[in-house]
Amino acid sequence: MTQPNESLTAPEDSVSASTYIRDGQTVLDISRYVPYFITVVHNKLARGSSALYLERFGIGIVDWRVLSSVVMEPGASATRICQIIELDKGAASRSLSKLDALGYLEHEATEQDLRRKTWTLNARGLALYEAMLDVALERERELIHGIAPEDIEVFIHVMKKMIANLQQMA
């Protein structure tokens, strides 16, 4: 049986660098398929983080992302939070409601629309954020362990380019 292509360039019997031909059929080569790697890293990181955050802090990864976005932009609306962290409105709304019910947030209605709220962390929420930030940064250190700083910079550059490409694709 033919093994997926491990070379850095597409072999002559492939359609693209992410495929190979086996018995006349184009086969996806996940060892070269960029979306596969992004998905695997995201899923493993999110599952591990969410389980750890739930165990230690009683909230999951989506709540952590929402909490972080409120620190990044105090007074942000749910719509703005969705823009900051690329989260759908339903998930943001559920998380904001949960964090509010747990006593981590404060909100105010906007002058333009009394139903629209802006969100900030209270002292309890800020203490939670700071404790979770330490854990998140340690997980990041473990994730990038052994990777040269210049490679991290290239990676960040490439990811920003992919995000820009996705915006063009939409």
C-alpha positions in Angstrom: 0.0 0.0 0.0 1.3 3.4 -0.9 2.1 5.6 2.1 1.2 9.3 2.2 3.8 11.6 0.7 6.4 12.7 3.2 8.5 14.9 0.8 8.4 18.7 0.8 7.3 18.9 -2.9 4.4 17.3 -4.7 5.5 14.1 -6.5 4.9 13.8 -10.2 2.0 11.5 -9.5 0.0 14.0 -7.4 -2.5 16.7 -8.1 -1.2 19.1 -5.4 1.3 19.0 -2.5 -1.6 17.8 -0.3 -2.6 14.8 -2.4 -1.1 11.7 -4.0 -2.4 9.3 -6.6 -3.1 5.7 -5.6 -4.7 3.3 -8.1 -5.8 6.2 -10.2 -7.6 7.9 -7.3 -6.6 11.3 -5.9 -6.1 10.8 -2.1 -5.8 13.5 0.5 -2.4 13.4 2.1 -3.0 14.6 5.7 0.7 14.6 6.4 0.9 17.6 4.0 -2.7 19.1 4.4 -2.5 22.4 6.3 -6.1 22.4 7.5 -5.5 19.0 9.1 -2.7 20.3 11.3 -4.6 23.5 12.3 -7.6 21.3 13.3 -5.5 18.8 15.3 -3.6 21.5 17.2 -6.8 23.5 17.9 -8.8 20.4 19.0 -6.2 19.0 21.3 -5.3 22.4 22.8 -9.0 23.4 23.3 -10.0 20.0 24.8 -7.1 20.0 27.2 -7.5 23.7 28.2 -11.2 23.4 28.7 -10.9 20.3 30.9 -8.2 22.0 33.0 -10.1 25.3 33.3 -13.3 23.5 34.2 -11.5 21.5 36.9 -9.5 24.4 38.4 -11.8 27.3 37.8 -15.3 26.0 37.0 -15.4 27.6 33.5 -14.4 26.3 30.1 -12.4 27.5 27.2 -15.1 29.6 25.6 -15.7 31.4 28.9 -12.0 32.0 29.2 -11.9 33.5 25.8 -14.8 35.8 26.6 -13.3 36.7 29.9 -10.0 37.6 28.1 -11.8 39.7 25.5 -13.5 41.8 28.2 -10.0 42.5 29.6 -8.7 43.4 26.2 -11.6 45.8 25.6 -13.4 46.8 28.8 -16.9 48.0 27.9 -17.2 45.8 24.9 -20.6 44.7 23.7 -21.4 41.0 22.9 -21.1 41.9 19.2 -17.6 43.3 19.7 -16.6 40.3 21.8 -17.6 38.1 18.9 -15.4 40.2 16.6 -12.4 40.1 18.9 -12.3 36.4 19.4 -14.1 35.1 16.3 -16.9 33.6 18.3 -20.5 33.1 17.2 -23.1 35.3 18.9 -25.0 32.4 20.6 -21.9 31.1 22.3 -20.8 34.6 23.4 -24.3 35.3 24.8 -24.4 32.0 26.7 -20.9 32.6 28.1 -21.7 36.2 29.1 -24.8 35.1 30.9 -22.9 32.3 32.7 -20.0 34.6 33.7 -22.5 37.2 34.8 -24.5 34.7 36.9 -21.3 33.5 38.5 -20.6 37.1 39.6 -17.5 37.8 37.4 -19.0 40.6 35.2 -20.7 44.0 35.4 -22.7 45.4 32.6 -24.4 48.6 31.6 -27.0 49.3 29.0 -26.0 51.6 26.2 -27.7 54.9 25.6 -28.6 54.0 22.1 -30.3 50.7 23.0 -31.2 49.8 26.6 -31.2 46.1 25.6 -27.6 46.2 24.4 -25.1 45.8 27.2 -21.5 46.6 27.6 -19.4 44.4 29.7 -16.5 44.8 32.2 -14.9 42.6 34.8 -15.5 43.2 38.4 -12.8 42.6 41.1 -13.8 38.9 41.4 -13.7 38.5 37.6 -10.3 40.2 37.4 -8.9 37.9 40.1 -10.2 34.9 38.1 -8.7 36.2 34.9 -5.3 36.7 36.5 -5.3 33.2 37.9 -6.3 31.7 34.6 -3.8 33.8 32.7 -1.0 32.2 34.6 -2.2 28.7 33.6 -2.9 29.8 29.9 0.6 31.2 29.6 2.2 28.1 31.1 0.2 26.0 28.6 1.5 28.2 25.8 5.1 27.8 27.0 4.6 24.0 27.0 3.1 24.1 23.5 6.0 26.1 22.0 8.7 24.4 24.0 11.7 23.6 21.8 10.6 25.9 19.0 13.1 28.7 18.1 11.8 32.3 18.7 12.4 33.1 15.0 10.2 30.1 14.0 7.5 31.4 16.3 7.7 34.7 14.5 7.4 33.0 11.1 4.5 31.0 12.4 2.6 34.1 13.6 3.3 35.8 10.3 2.0 32.8 8.4 -1.1 32.5 10.6 -1.9 36.2 10.1 -1.6 35.7 6.4 -3.9 32.7 6.5 -6.5 34.8 8.5 -6.3 37.5 5.8 -6.8 34.9 3.2 -9.8 33.5 5.0 -11.3 37.0 5.1 -10.8 37.2 1.3 -12.4 33.7 0.9 -15.6 34.7 2.9 
